[in-house]
């Protein structure tokens, strides 16, 4: 099934909406939250384990509006009451990366529960830090959480949700994550295979770009940690900082940017080198690398869309897919990246999933752009082949007589012709020359000389074109070569005599035809075949001249008598 760009657009927008506005209504309907308190945690600080002592403890600290995205150690506390009959619940701090999380649930009924989670802890749910807890209806609780991380990708949020609902939401998100990552891996390897086939660097850099995107998001959603116990926190933003590098190299070749817009290519090179220089920050400035990556990615997306629009305005039509692809990436980026830099609050949950879906849509549409480029190249190649074929045919045709020319004759003779003992059938090479052409040109003009040549070519062609195995070539100004089957040679001899007999009535009385021939079984090679036919022509010409001289001499004697 072929999907139009409009159908693809509808699908992508639907997926983005689903990811951006995932349903959390059941959370608010079943767990009623009070205000979330946020304040810094000092080293080795503990909190009171008594329900009534938590409020004075909170008031004794200076409240904060948000965490520092450069990392730190914080307390988060919120009172809530359960208003549903669910027995099992999940408690969670929503954020892509938190290295250490400690949960305490203190009930008004004296119950206490503790859970540890975080980036390095075992996972109970796919791709988040939630833990399962037992909570009672109509009971007041405090959820106190201590979080510690070298950086935060966004502002952490506390969440209490029915266990089954959270499990379904987690599975739903996991489905999208696995589908997107699988699509990214497939697109990457497909384009790398195309590069191996056609050696177009646009496919090479695009394959590396998508692979970089794949590894970045695989680490963000903890795939290596789930499967192999590998964490590698410093590598997360190494891949995201590397995204603009490979993408700039990709659109350099895809958009033909150095030719279409040298200034934008120069600007793109500056940004690419900025990203290369920033790569070590992922390891040595890990607390600030998320902010650095967000700034570089915003600059890259804006520059890429600008490059695409400029190239489209200059007539490069595959840029349409390129622009739409980066628009899909821009939609979540505009809402998410400012929050990652602390400039705006987080507008919605599932920000990372929305960005992953947008990035997968970007990769898919850029693949369509490359496919469109392949089709353009294929069409261009086909037109080139057709033009070359026409030029090749024209190069083998004599412009005056429309017969095959000397180039075609030489090409024919270079081929393996049946000569000597290897000949299956006997074939004559017949050499025909027009004598007196220079006199016709001198007396009647070049135009009449051309008419004489065309008349001879037409008459010879009528006799040779009747048989598929016969050919005619004009190899000189007044020379023709025919290839005739042995059994037809007498017919050609009569034909040349008839052609010559019409010269006078056509006004070419000063012209005559001479014929030489050689059988392919009488020679050892093509050169000898043509040479013997030429020698036979001059022998026949001498005989014909002597006969003509004798006839004229006899006519003179008869007149004298």
C-alpha positions in Angstrom: 0.0 0.0 0.0 1.4 3.4 -1.0 0.8 6.2 1.6 0.6 9.7 0.3 2.4 12.5 2.3 -0.9 13.6 3.6 -1.7 10.1 5.0 1.8 9.9 6.6 1.2 13.4 8.1 -2.1 12.3 9.7 -0.5 9.1 11.2 2.5 11.0 12.6 0.3 13.8 14.2 -2.0 11.1 15.7 1.0 9.4 17.3 2.4 12.6 18.6 -1.0 13.5 20.2 -1.3 10.1 21.8 2.2 10.5 23.3 1.9 14.1 24.3 -1.5 13.8 26.0 -1.4 10.3 27.4 -4.4 9.8 29.8 -3.7 10.5 33.4 -7.3 11.1 34.4 -7.5 7.9 36.4 -4.6 9.2 38.6 -6.3 12.4 39.6 -9.6 10.6 40.1 -8.2 8.0 42.5 -5.3 9.7 44.3 -5.9 13.2 45.5 -2.6 15.2 45.8 -1.8 18.1 47.9 0.9 20.6 47.0 4.3 19.1 46.3 7.0 20.6 48.5 10.6 20.8 47.2 13.8 21.7 49.1 17.4 20.8 49.1 18.7 17.8 51.0 21.9 18.0 53.0 24.3 15.1 53.4 23.2 12.3 55.7 20.0 14.2 56.5 17.0 12.1 57.5 13.4 12.9 58.0 10.9 12.2 60.8 9.2 8.8 60.6 6.1 10.0 62.4 3.1 11.2 60.2 2.4 14.3 62.3 6.1 15.3 62.5 6.5 15.6 58.7 4.7 19.0 58.4 6.9 20.8 60.9 10.0 19.2 59.3 8.9 20.5 55.9 8.3 24.0 57.3 11.8 24.1 58.7 13.3 24.1 55.2 13.5 26.8 52.6 11.1 25.9 49.8 12.2 25.8 46.1 10.2 26.2 43.0 12.3 23.9 40.9 15.4 21.7 40.9 18.6 22.7 39.2 18.9 20.9 35.9 22.7 20.8 36.6 21.9 18.2 39.3 21.8 18.0 43.1 20.2 16.3 46.1 16.6 17.2 46.9 13.6 16.3 49.0 10.1 16.1 47.5 7.1 15.7 49.7 3.4 15.6 49.1 0.3 14.6 51.1 -2.3 12.6 49.4 -5.4 10.6 50.1 -6.7 7.5 48.3 -10.3 7.7 47.0 -10.5 4.4 45.2 -10.8 0.8 46.3 -7.6 -0.3 44.6 -5.3 -2.3 46.8 -2.0 -2.1 44.8 -0.6 1.2 43.7 2.5 2.5 42.0 4.6 5.5 43.3 6.9 7.2 40.8 9.1 10.2 40.1 8.6 11.0 36.5 11.9 11.9 34.8 14.1 10.4 32.1 17.3 10.3 34.3 17.5 10.2 38.1 20.5 8.3 39.5 19.1 7.6 43.0 15.5 7.7 44.3 14.3 6.8 47.8 10.6 6.6 48.5 9.0 6.7 52.0 5.2 6.3 52.3 4.0 7.3 55.8 0.4 6.6 56.6 -1.9 8.3 59.1 -2.7 4.8 60.4 1.0 4.4 61.4 2.0 2.3 58.3 5.4 2.8 56.8 6.8 1.7 53.4 10.3 2.2 51.9 11.5 1.6 48.4 14.7 2.4 46.6 14.9 3.0 42.8 16.8 5.0 40.3 19.1 4.6 37.3 21.3 1.9 38.8 18.6 0.0 40.7 16.6 -3.0 39.3 13.5 -2.0 37.4 10.0 -3.1 38.3 8.4 -1.4 35.3 9.7 -0.8 31.8 11.5 2.5 31.3 10.6 4.2 34.5 11.5 4.3 38.3 8.1 3.3 39.7 7.6 0.9 42.7 4.6 -1.1 43.8 3.0 -0.1 47.1 0.0 -1.2 49.2 -2.4 1.7 50.1 -5.8 1.9 51.8 -8.8 3.9 50.8 -9.7 7.0 52.7 -6.3 7.0 54.4 -4.1 10.1 54.5 -0.5 9.5 53.4 2.8 11.5 53.0 4.9 10.5 50.1 8.4 11.7 50.8 11.1 11.2 48.2 14.8 11.9 48.1 16.3 12.3 44.7 19.9 12.6 43.8 21.4 12.9 40.3 24.3 14.6 38.5 21.8 16.2 36.1 18.0 16.2 35.5 16.5 16.1 32.0 13.4 18.0 33.2 11.6 18.9 36.4 10.8 15.8 38.4 7.1 15.1 39.2 5.6 12.8 41.9 3.0 10.3 40.7 0.7 7.9 42.5 -1.3 5.6 40.2 -3.3 2.3 40.5 -0.8 -0.5 39.8 -2.7 -2.0 36.9 -3.2 1.4 35.3 0.4 2.2 35.6 1.4 -1.2 34.2 -0.9 -0.7 31.2 0.5 2.8 30.6 4.0 1.5 30.9 3.3 -1.3 28.4 1.7 1.2 26.1 4.7 3.5 26.2 7.0 0.5 25.8 5.2 -0.6 22.7 5.8 2.8 21.1 9.4 2.9 22.3 10.2 -0.6 20.8 8.4 0.2 17.6 10.2 3.5 17.1 13.6 2.0 18.0 13.0 -0.9 15.7 12.0 1.5 12.9 15.2 3.6 13.5 17.4 0.5 13.4 15.8 -0.8 10.2 16.0 2.6 8.5 19.7 3.0 9.5 20.8 -0.4 8.2 18.7 -0.1 5.0 20.4 3.2 4.1 23.8 1.8 4.9 23.1 -1.1 2.5 22.1 1.4 -0.2 25.3 3.3 0.3 27.3 0.0 -0.2 25.4 -0.4 -3.5 25.5 3.1 -5.0 28.3 4.8 -3.0 26.2 8.0 -2.4 27.6 9.7 0.8 24.2 11.1 1.6 23.0 7.5 2.4 26.2 6.8 4.5 25.9 9.9 6.7 22.1 9.4 7.0 22.6 5.9 8.1 25.0 7.0 10.8 22.7 9.8 11.8 19.8 7.4 12.4 22.1 5.0 14.3 23.2 7.8 16.5 19.6 8.7 17.2 18.8 5.1 17.9 21.7 4.6 20.5 20.9 8.0 22.2 17.3 7.0 22.8 18.1 3.4 23.7 20.3 4.7 26.5 17.6 7.3 27.5 15.0 4.6 27.9 17.5 2.3 29.7 17.5 -0.5 27.1 21.1 -1.4 27.7 20.5 -1.3 31.5 17.4 -3.6 31.1 19.1 -6.1 28.8 22.8 -6.1 29.7 23.1 -4.2 33.0 25.0 -1.5 31.2 24.4 2.1 32.3 27.1 4.5 30.9 25.4 7.7 32.0 28.2 9.9 30.3 27.3 8.4 27.0 23.7 9.5 26.9 24.3 13.0 25.5 27.4 12.1 23.6 25.0 10.6 21.0 22.6 13.5 21.1 25.4 16.0 20.6 26.6 13.8 17.7 23.2 14.1 15.9 23.9 17.4 14.3 27.3 16.3 13.1 26.1 13.4 11.0 22.9 15.3 9.9 24.9 18.3 8.7 27.1 16.0 6.7 24.0 14.3 5.3 22.2 17.4 4.2 25.4 18.8 2.7 25.3 16.0 0.1 21.5 15.5 0.0 20.6 19.2 -0.5 23.8 19.9 -2.5 24.2 22.8 -0.1 27.8 23.9 -1.1 26.5 24.6 -4.6 23.0 25.9 -3.8 23.9 28.0 -0.8 27.6 28.4 0.1 26.8 30.8 3.0 24.5 28.3 4.7 27.0 25.6 4.2 29.7 27.7 5.9 27.3 28.4 8.8 26.5 24.7 9.0 30.2 23.9 9.2 30.6 26.2 12.1 27.8 24.5 14.0 29.2 21.1 13.1 32.6 22.0 14.6 30.9 23.4 17.7 29.2 20.0 18.2 32.5 18.2 17.7 34.2 20.5 20.3 31.2 19.9 22.7 31.4 16.1 22.5 33.8 15.8 25.5 31.4 17.8 27.7 29.2 14.6 27.9 31.9 13.1 30.0 33.8 16.0 31.7 30.8 18.4 32.2 28.1 15.8 32.8 26.0 18.2 34.9 25.7 20.7 32.1 25.7 18.4 29.1 21.9 18.2 28.8 21.7 22.0 28.6 24.6 22.1 26.1 23.0 19.4 23.9 19.6 21.2 24.0 21.1 24.5 22.8 23.0 22.8 20.0 20.0 20.7 18.9 17.8 23.8 18.8 20.3 25.6 16.6 20.7 22.6 14.4 17.0 22.1 13.8 16.5 25.8 13.0 19.4 25.8 10.6 18.4 22.6 8.9 14.9 23.9 8.2 16.3 27.1 6.8 18.7 25.2 4.5 15.8 23.1 3.3 13.6 26.1 2.5 16.4 27.9 0.7 17.2 24.8 -1.4 13.5 24.3 -2.2 13.2 27.9 -3.4 16.2 27.3 -5.6 14.4 24.3 -7.3 15.6 21.3 -5.4 12.2 19.6 -4.9 13.2 16.6 -2.7 13.7 19.3 0.0 10.0 19.2 0.6 10.3 15.9 2.5 13.3 17.3 4.2 11.4 20.3 5.5 8.4 18.3 6.6 10.7 15.8 8.4 12.3 18.5 10.5 8.9 20.1 11.2 7.9 16.8 12.8 11.1 17.0 14.9 10.5 20.7 15.6 7.0 20.2 17.1 8.1 18.3 20.2 11.4 20.1 20.3 9.9 23.5 20.7 7.8 22.3 23.6 10.5 20.1 25.3 14.0 21.7 24.7 13.2 25.0 26.4 12.1 23.0 29.5 15.3 21.0 29.3 17.2 24.3 29.6 15.0 25.5 32.5 13.6 28.4 30.4 10.0 27.2 30.6 7.9 24.8 32.7 7.2 21.3 31.3 4.0 21.5 29.3 3.1 17.8 29.3 4.2 14.3 30.4 5.8 11.7 28.1 8.1 14.4 26.7 10.8 11.9 25.8 8.4 9.6 24.1 7.0 12.5 22.1 10.4 13.5 21.0 11.3 9.9 20.1 8.1 9.6 17.9 8.9 13.0 16.3 12.5 11.8 15.6 11.3 8.5 14.1 8.9 10.5 11.9 11.9 12.7 10.9 13.9 9.6 10.0 11.0 8.1 8.0 10.4 11.2 6.0 14.1 11.8 5.4 14.1 8.2 4.0 11.3 9.2 1.7 13.3 12.3 0.6 16.3 10.0 -0.2 14.0 7.6 -2.0 12.7 10.6 -4.0 16.3 11.5 -4.8 17.0 8.0 -6.0 14.0 8.2 -8.3 15.2 11.5 -9.6 18.6 10.1 -10.2 17.1 7.0 -11.9 15.0 9.2 -14.2 18.0 11.4 -14.9 20.1 8.3 -15.7 17.4 6.9 -18.0 17.2 10.3 -19.8 21.0 10.2 -20.2 20.9 6.7 -21.5 18.2 7.6 -24.0 20.2 10.7 -25.1 23.4 8.7 -25.3 21.6 6.0 -27.4 20.3 8.6 -29.8 23.7 10.3 -30.0 25.3 6.9 -30.6 22.8 6.1 -33.4 23.3 9.5 -35.0 27.1 9.1 -34.8 26.7 5.9 -37.0 24.5 7.4 -39.6 25.7 9.3 -42.7 23.9 12.7 -42.6 23.5 13.0 -46.4 22.3 9.5 -47.4 20.9 8.3 -44.0 22.9 5.0 -44.5 25.4 3.6 -42.1 28.7 5.6 -42.2 32.4 4.9 -42.0 32.4 4.7 -38.2 29.6 2.1 -38.3 31.6 0.2 -41.0 34.8 0.1 -38.9 32.8 -1.0 -35.9 31.2 -3.8 -37.9 34.6 -4.9 -39.3 36.1 -5.0 -35.8 33.6 -7.6 -34.8 34.2 -11.2 -35.2 33.1 -11.8 -38.8 32.9 -15.3 -40.4 36.1 -15.4 -42.4 37.9 -18.2 -44.2 37.3 -21.7 -42.9 35.3 -20.5 -39.9 32.6 -19.0 -42.2 29.3 -20.9 -41.9 27.8 -19.2 -45.0 29.4 -17.5 -48.0 29.1 -13.7 -48.1 30.5 -11.1 -50.5 31.9 -7.7 -49.5 30.9 -5.5 -52.5 32.7 -2.2 -53.0 30.8 0.4 -55.1 32.4 3.7 -56.2 31.0 6.6 -58.2 33.5 7.8 -60.8 33.1 11.3 -62.3 31.5 12.8 -59.2 34.0 15.7 -59.3 33.0 16.5 -62.9 29.3 16.6 -61.9 30.2 18.9 -59.0 32.2 21.1 -61.3 29.7 21.3 -64.1 26.4 21.2 -62.3 27.3 22.3 -58.7 27.7 20.5 -55.4 23.9 20.2 -54.9 23.6 18.0 -58.0 26.6 16.0 -56.8 24.8 15.3 -53.6 21.7 14.3 -55.5 23.8 11.8 -57.5 25.2 10.3 -54.2 21.7 10.1 -52.7 20.3 8.5 -55.9 23.0 5.7 -55.8 22.5 5.2 -52.0 18.7 4.9 -52.4 18.9 2.5 -55.3 21.4 0.3 -53.5 19.5 0.5 -50.3 16.3 -0.8 -52.0 18.0 -3.9 -53.0 19.9 -4.6 -49.7 17.1 -3.7 -47.3 15.0 -6.6 -48.6 17.2 -9.1 -46.8 18.0 -9.0 -43.1 21.5 -10.3 -43.6 22.6 -7.5 -46.0 23.9 -4.1 -45.1 25.0 -0.9 -46.8 27.7 1.6 -45.6 28.9 4.8 -47.1 32.6 4.8 -46.3 33.8 7.7 -48.4 32.6 10.6 -50.4 31.8 8.4 -53.4 32.4 4.9 -52.0 29.8 2.4 -50.7 30.2 -1.1 -49.2 27.6 -3.8 -49.4 27.5 -7.2 -47.7 25.6 -9.6 -50.0 24.9 -13.3 -49.8 26.6 -15.4 -52.4 23.5 -16.4 -54.2 22.4 -12.8 -54.6 25.6 -11.4 -56.1 24.4 -11.6 -59.7 21.3 -9.7 -58.8 23.4 -6.9 -57.3 25.6 -6.9 -60.4 22.5 -6.4 -62.6 21.2 -3.7 -60.2 24.4 -1.6 -60.3 24.3 -1.8 -64.2 20.6 -0.6 -64.1 21.6 2.3 -61.7 24.3 3.4 -64.0 22.0 3.2 -67.1 19.8 5.8 -65.4 22.6 8.3 -64.9 22.1 10.0 -68.3 18.4 10.5 -67.9 19.0 12.0 -64.4 21.5 14.4 -65.9 24.7 12.7 -64.7 26.2 11.6 -68.0 29.7 12.3 -66.8 29.3 9.7 -63.9 29.7 6.0 -63.9 29.7 3.1 -61.3 32.5 0.6 -60.6 32.1 -2.5 -58.5 34.6 -4.8 -56.8 33.9 -7.8 -54.7 35.5 -10.5 -52.5 34.1 -13.7 -51.0 34.6 -14.2 -47.2 35.8 -17.8 -47.7 38.7 -16.6 -49.9 40.5 -14.6 -47.3 41.9 -15.0 -43.8 41.0 -11.7 -42.1 38.7 -8.6 -42.4 41.6 -6.4 -43.6 42.3 -8.7 -46.5 38.6 -9.0 -47.3 38.3 -5.2 -47.9 41.7 -5.0 -49.7 40.9 -7.8 -52.1 37.5 -6.2 -52.9 39.3 -2.9 -53.6 41.8 -4.6 -55.9 39.0 -6.4 -57.7 37.3 -3.0 -58.1 40.3 -1.4 -59.8 40.8 -4.5 -62.0 37.1 -4.2 -63.1 37.6 -0.5 -63.6 40.5 -1.1 -65.9 38.6 -3.7 -67.9 35.6 -1.4 -68.1 37.8 1.5 -69.3 39.5 -0.7 -72.0 36.1 -1.9 -73.1 34.9 1.7 -73.3 38.0 2.8 -75.2 37.6 0.0 -77.6 33.9 0.9 -78.2 34.9 4.5 -78.9 37.7 3.5 -81.2 35.4 1.2 -83.2 32.8 4.0 -83.4 35.5 6.4 -84.8 36.7 3.8 -87.4 33.1 3.2 -88.5 32.6 7.0 -89.0 35.9 7.3 -91.0 34.9 4.4 -93.3 
